[in-house]
């Protein structure tokens, strides 16, 4: 296979699957009209991961995009919902405390 789709994180917890990828870009929770400065390439990548890793599962996987916490991104933003039922959660990661914010396992 020429292209191997591998997310940064693939977690199975209590019979649910979490597919997550980390980004080292700055986004802005105050710019919903500009898609919070999230690139379309990041979204397409997550949807491709979901398509690849969800195909043999009965339960719908959770999809997380994780960006570093900053002054402009300190809390989880509203979920992105797609026609195929996929939901992408965009979460801040506090590098100083090594904590993922806005979600619990």
Backbone as numpy.savetxt, mean C-alpha at the origin, in Angstrom:
# Nx Ny Nz CAx CAy CAz Cx Cy Cz
11.13 -16.55 -16.59 10.29 -15.37 -16.59 11.18 -14.13 -16.59
10.91 -13.20 -17.49 11.72 -11.99 -17.59 11.41 -11.03 -16.44
10.14 -10.80 -16.18 9.74 -9.87 -15.12 9.21 -10.67 -13.94
9.79 -10.47 -12.79 9.32 -11.12 -11.58 8.71 -10.07 -10.67
7.43 -10.21 -10.41 6.74 -9.27 -9.55 6.87 -9.74 -8.11
7.60 -8.99 -7.30 7.79 -9.36 -5.90 7.59 -8.12 -5.03
6.54 -8.12 -4.23 6.33 -6.99 -3.33 7.38 -7.02 -2.22
7.56 -5.89 -1.56 8.49 -5.83 -0.43 8.03 -6.73 0.70
6.72 -6.77 0.93 6.17 -7.58 2.02 4.99 -8.40 1.52
4.96 -9.65 1.92 3.83 -10.53 1.69 3.61 -11.23 3.02
2.49 -10.92 3.67 2.24 -11.40 5.03 0.94 -12.19 5.05
0.97 -13.35 5.71 -0.26 -14.08 6.00 -0.45 -14.00 7.50
-1.58 -13.43 7.93 -1.85 -13.25 9.35 -3.33 -13.52 9.61
-3.61 -14.50 10.47 -5.00 -14.87 10.79 -5.83 -15.09 9.54
-5.33 -15.89 8.64 -6.01 -16.24 7.38 -6.28 -15.06 6.47
-5.55 -13.98 6.64 -5.67 -12.89 5.67 -4.29 -12.61 5.10
-4.28 -12.12 3.89 -3.03 -11.83 3.19 -2.88 -10.32 3.08
-1.67 -9.87 3.33 -1.34 -8.46 3.18 -0.19 -8.37 2.18
-0.41 -7.61 1.14 0.61 -7.35 0.13 1.01 -5.90 0.31
2.30 -5.65 0.58 2.73 -4.28 0.86 4.02 -3.94 0.13
4.13 -2.69 -0.19 5.35 -2.19 -0.81 5.72 -0.87 -0.15
7.00 -0.68 0.04 7.49 0.55 0.67 8.05 1.47 -0.41
7.84 2.73 -0.20 8.34 3.76 -1.11 9.11 4.78 -0.30
10.11 5.36 -0.89 10.89 6.39 -0.20 10.70 7.72 -0.89
9.45 8.02 -1.16 9.04 9.28 -1.76 8.22 10.02 -0.73
8.16 11.33 -0.85 7.33 12.10 0.07 5.99 12.38 -0.58
4.92 12.11 0.17 3.59 12.44 -0.31 2.98 13.47 0.64
1.83 14.00 0.26 1.23 15.09 1.03 -0.24 14.81 1.27
-0.59 14.56 2.54 -1.98 14.24 2.90 -2.93 15.41 2.69
-2.39 16.59 2.43 -3.22 17.79 2.23 -3.53 18.06 0.77
-3.14 17.16 -0.12 -3.35 17.39 -1.56 -4.19 16.28 -2.21
-5.43 16.08 -1.74 -6.25 15.02 -2.36 -6.53 15.30 -3.83
-6.62 16.57 -4.22 -6.89 16.91 -5.62 -5.70 16.59 -6.53
-4.52 16.40 -5.94 -3.33 16.02 -6.70 -2.94 14.57 -6.39
-3.94 13.78 -5.94 -3.74 12.37 -5.60 -2.66 12.19 -4.54
-2.55 13.19 -3.68 -1.60 13.16 -2.56 -0.14 13.07 -3.02
0.10 13.31 -4.29 1.42 13.18 -4.91 1.86 11.72 -5.03
0.90 10.81 -5.03 1.19 9.39 -5.25 1.24 9.17 -6.76
2.27 8.51 -7.23 2.39 8.31 -8.67 1.45 7.21 -9.15
1.00 7.36 -10.37 0.16 6.32 -10.96 0.94 5.02 -11.10
2.24 5.12 -11.33 3.07 3.92 -11.45 3.04 3.12 -10.15
3.04 3.80 -9.00 2.95 3.09 -7.72 1.62 2.34 -7.60
0.55 2.98 -8.01 -0.77 2.33 -7.96 -0.85 1.14 -8.90
-0.38 1.31 -10.13 -0.39 0.20 -11.08 0.45 -0.97 -10.56
1.58 -0.65 -9.93 2.43 -1.70 -9.38 1.68 -2.50 -8.32
0.96 -1.82 -7.44 0.23 -2.51 -6.39 -0.91 -3.35 -6.96
-1.58 -2.84 -7.97 -2.64 -3.62 -8.61 -2.08 -4.85 -9.31
-0.89 -4.72 -9.88 -0.24 -5.88 -10.51 0.14 -6.91 -9.45
0.67 -6.47 -8.32 0.97 -7.40 -7.22 -0.30 -8.12 -6.78
-1.37 -7.37 -6.63 -2.63 -7.97 -6.20 -3.10 -9.02 -7.20
-3.03 -8.70 -8.47 -3.44 -9.64 -9.51 -2.60 -10.91 -9.46
-1.32 -10.76 -9.23 -0.40 -11.89 -9.22 -0.55 -12.74 -7.97
-0.62 -12.11 -6.81 -0.60 -12.84 -5.55 -1.99 -13.20 -5.01
-3.03 -12.66 -5.59 -4.39 -12.91 -5.13 -5.04 -14.07 -5.87
-4.54 -14.44 -7.01 -5.25 -15.35 -7.91 -5.65 -16.70 -7.31
-4.87 -17.23 -6.39 -5.20 -18.54 -5.82 -5.78 -18.46 -4.42
-6.15 -17.29 -3.98 -6.63 -17.09 -2.61 -8.14 -16.96 -2.58
-8.74 -17.44 -1.50 -10.19 -17.30 -1.31 -10.53 -15.95 -0.72
-9.71 -15.48 0.21 -9.95 -14.19 0.87 -9.31 -13.07 0.06
-9.93 -11.91 0.08 -9.38 -10.75 -0.61 -8.17 -10.24 0.17
-7.09 -10.02 -0.53 -5.87 -9.53 0.11 -6.00 -8.04 0.42
-5.32 -7.64 1.49 -5.18 -6.22 1.78 -3.95 -5.73 1.03
-4.03 -4.55 0.49 -2.92 -3.98 -0.26 -2.50 -2.70 0.45
-1.22 -2.63 0.81 -0.70 -1.46 1.51 0.41 -0.81 0.72
0.34 0.49 0.59 1.44 1.30 0.09 1.98 2.06 1.30
3.25 1.92 1.58 3.83 2.51 2.78 4.86 3.56 2.38
4.64 4.78 2.87 5.55 5.90 2.61 6.09 6.42 3.94
7.24 7.08 3.92 7.77 7.61 5.18 6.88 8.71 5.75
6.72 8.69 7.07 6.00 9.76 7.75 6.81 11.04 7.62
6.11 12.13 7.44 6.75 13.44 7.34 5.80 14.48 7.91
6.21 15.72 7.90 5.32 16.80 8.36 4.05 16.86 7.52
4.15 16.46 6.26 3.00 16.53 5.36 2.27 15.19 5.21
2.76 14.17 5.89 2.10 12.86 5.84 2.29 12.17 7.19
1.32 12.39 8.07 1.44 11.87 9.43 0.32 10.91 9.81
-0.67 10.75 8.92 -1.78 9.86 9.22 -2.24 9.17 7.94
-2.89 8.04 8.14 -3.42 7.28 7.01 -4.39 8.14 6.21
-4.30 8.05 4.90 -5.23 8.79 4.06 -6.38 7.87 3.66
-7.47 8.40 3.14 -8.60 7.54 2.76 -8.17 6.45 1.77
-8.80 5.28 1.90 -8.49 4.16 1.01 -8.82 4.50 -0.43
-8.06 3.91 -1.34 -8.36 3.98 -2.76 -9.11 2.71 -3.11
-10.29 2.85 -3.73 -11.12 1.70 -4.08 -11.21 1.61 -5.60
-11.08 0.39 -6.12 -11.08 0.17 -7.55 -12.27 -0.70 -7.96
-12.61 -0.64 -9.23 -13.78 -1.36 -9.75 -13.73 -2.86 -9.50
-12.53 -3.43 -9.44 -12.42 -4.88 -9.25 -12.54 -5.28 -7.78
-12.83 -4.32 -6.90 -12.99 -4.61 -5.48 -11.73 -4.42 -4.66
-10.63 -4.17 -5.32 -9.37 -3.96 -4.61 -9.39 -2.65 -3.84
-8.79 -2.69 -2.68 -8.64 -1.49 -1.85 -7.17 -1.34 -1.52
-6.64 -0.16 -1.74 -5.25 0.12 -1.40 -5.24 1.10 -0.23
-4.57 0.68 0.84 -4.39 1.54 2.00 -3.03 2.22 1.88
-3.00 3.53 2.11 -1.75 4.28 2.06 -1.41 4.68 3.49
-0.26 4.17 3.97 0.09 4.27 5.38 1.43 4.96 5.58
1.55 5.74 6.66 2.84 6.34 6.99 3.67 5.41 7.89
4.97 5.41 7.64 5.90 4.66 8.49 6.82 5.67 9.16
6.83 5.66 10.49 7.67 6.56 11.26 9.06 5.93 11.38
10.01 6.47 10.66 11.36 5.92 10.64 12.02 6.04 12.01
11.75 7.12 12.72 12.38 7.35 14.02 11.96 6.31 15.06
10.71 5.89 15.03 10.22 4.93 16.03 10.03 3.53 15.45
10.29 3.37 14.16 10.09 2.10 13.46 8.65 1.61 13.63
7.69 2.52 13.46 6.28 2.20 13.67 5.47 2.47 12.40
4.63 1.51 12.05 3.67 1.69 10.98 2.43 2.29 11.59
1.97 3.41 11.06 0.85 4.15 11.64 -0.43 3.90 10.85
-1.56 3.89 11.55 -2.85 3.83 10.89 -3.40 2.44 10.60
-2.75 1.40 11.15 -3.23 0.05 10.90 -2.72 -0.84 12.02
-3.49 -1.90 12.29 -3.03 -2.88 13.28 -3.24 -4.28 12.72
-2.42 -5.19 13.14 -2.55 -6.58 12.68 -3.39 -7.37 13.65
